[in-house]
């Protein structure tokens, strides 16, 4: 292997990609590679990509094209493309980007050290493509995490839902769950390594099952681990959210009263065309049950506008659903066809300018609801897990409440401190309050 086997890793996309980046780093470091934060110093540059939306792919492709100039001056530089876009495009990436040496899908990372060593030991000019192993869960690999307070841990990979607009099942495969013992061991190690907060990840955590252990049972077991202070999870499919999970959320303890529940649309007709498996009324009924059981619940969502055949009436129903559900935050997107999905075969008949106009209205409404939610907390007490000094004011620290809201706290602290504050005002998108008392994390 080259004496200068430094690797630079750049990642795009969701929390699962963040976790995959930590897995990749752990694999490489265990095999003698050194990670660097400076691409100009690296012998290998890896781009971990996302394919869920066209914009994410275009960003990654733009980054790869910019690396072409770097490789022109350093022909021995190895450039690899990883993740969902790599799985979707495969060896076709080489045809579009001649500077790419290596393409690995999201279930092929175990082979990455082997392939990199081959390239670094003189296989310049050879191209490698590996789509990975269909039942891969990456059990047994210890992720390498940066300093922080929250650790992402995948409990499952893949998805069986095949929503008509979504490419995830095609690039990440079918659902497969990890053994509970593996998950519990990884949580224990993360807590011992100084991460008091854990976020369990899955394309649909509600589908988790290992023999007799389902997701509410797994959540209960994880919550009992000594030293764990906060427990979150992403993402729940509304169709599969059941009373037992609602009971877990209402139980208190370390399970945070926050839930991400993608609605996607407020129109029954569009929901059916999307293949979501629930109606508007069913979604709102579950929201009402959640709010009754967990009065201080923070509810966030994903919303998509401009899906094929969406009318102004359909879109207005989405805005109305937002108001009725009272989302604390919403991740909003305009539809873009993803090749290979069922929706890609539909006529993309909503004009681009209409998509943009609807997206702007959706964003404005989401911000209004989020601001109302924050204003409602003024005068209330809440606990904040501190993460870092504020980049805008060295006399303040930033952290998150149990409900996941960003908060600013004046004072001198350490990462991981738990501080109870009384919210005095809202500053931008953040809460602000003076500490009442604190305890070291």
Secondary structure, DSSP 8 states (H G I E B T S, - for coil): --TT-EEEEEE-SSHHHHHHHHHHHHHHHHTT-EE-S-GGG-SEEEEEE--SSHHHHHHHHHHHHHHHHHHHH-TT-EEEEEEHHHHHHTTHHHHH-TT--EEE-TT-GGGHHHHHHHHHTT-TT--EEE---TT---TT------SSSEEEEESEE--S---TT--HHHHH-S-EE--HHHHHHHHHHHHHTT--EEEEE-TTGGG-EETTEEHHHHHHHHHTSTT--EEEEE-B-GGG--HHHHHHHHT-TTB-SEEEB--B-S-HHHHHHHT-S--HHHHHHHHHHHHHH-TT-EEEEEEEE--TT--HHHHHHHHHHHHHHT-SEEEEEE----TTSSGGGS---S-HHHHHHHHHHHHHHHHHHHHHHHHTTTT-EEEEEEEEE-SS-TTEEEEEETT--EEEEES---TT-EEEEEEEEEETTEEEEEEEEEE--
